Amino acid sequence: MNGAGNAFILIDARGAPAPLAPAPDAVLALAESHAFDQLLALEADEGADARLRVWNRDGGEVGACGNGTRAAAWLMFQESGADRLALASAGGPMAARRRSDGGAEVDLGPARLDWREIPLARQMDTVRLDYGVDLPGGGRLEGPGAVSMGNPHAVFFVDDPDALPLHEIGPRIEHDRLFPERVNAGFAAVLGPDLIRLKVWERGAGLTQACGTGAAAALVAACRQGRIGRQAVIRADGGDLPVRWSADGHVHLAGPVVLEGAVKLPSGFGG
Ligand SMILES: N[C@@H](CCC[C@H](N)C(=O)O)C(=O)O
């Protein structure tokens, strides 16, 4: 599946007798033979309609994936005909509702803004981090906003995300010691009162066509820096993601989903 070009392999393990337990190298081996950004698994959960688990293509299991949540909810809406569902995840509970156009809008939960929740290595104002990165050839990016959407994001506001050497600076930011759990690095340009252009260097996956939690973080960070209001379309390489930061602090995400086909899963995933 993909969500605005953010590519997934989704394992439906709701009927499995035990939670998936991928062997240490199983996700890496799958990544060698298939192009995807995240591996997703739907599992049975007592307190929700299903539990969503997420692994980056580097094999690390992580707390949240916004586009993956939309993709899983879309699939569940197709099969059940329901209008609402609840998903459990390592990053916290999430809700989804079916839109009138058949798409899924997900409530990713509250944006977490305390430096300990990102997490950062030391106390800092997360509206504008006292942190920057030198650009090769001169210049410097500074003062990103930091947001956790169940996973860590640092969002830099720049003139033109397409003009930056992201393969060079992305890994440096991702692995900086300020971010003890590494970080997803966003590069955003506010193009209008409700439009943001965004590219994201994802932790454990590199440059992706779109990042749902990155889109949520970009809106929240832009709003906290006084650059935009609480609702915008986030324009990613793979499509547009409408995002809304509601008064209760929760962030809502919508956008396109495509079911591409089936993959034969090799052994090594347990469950
Ligand atoms: N593409 C995802 C985010 C996936 C996880 C991220 N790379 C992380 O390590 O936190 C999205 O749509 O949110």
The ligand as an ORCA input file, in Angstrom:
! r2SCAN-3c Opt
* xyz 0 1
  N       6.148      7.605      7.429
  C       5.624      7.680      8.724
  C       6.573      7.767      9.882
  C       7.276      6.431     10.089
  C       8.114      6.341     11.325
  C       9.267      7.297     11.347
  N      10.221      7.061     10.289
  C       9.971      7.174     12.703
  O      11.031      6.539     12.789
  O       9.463      7.720     13.674
  C       4.417      8.598      8.845
  O       3.646      8.672      7.865
  O       4.194      9.158      9.913
*
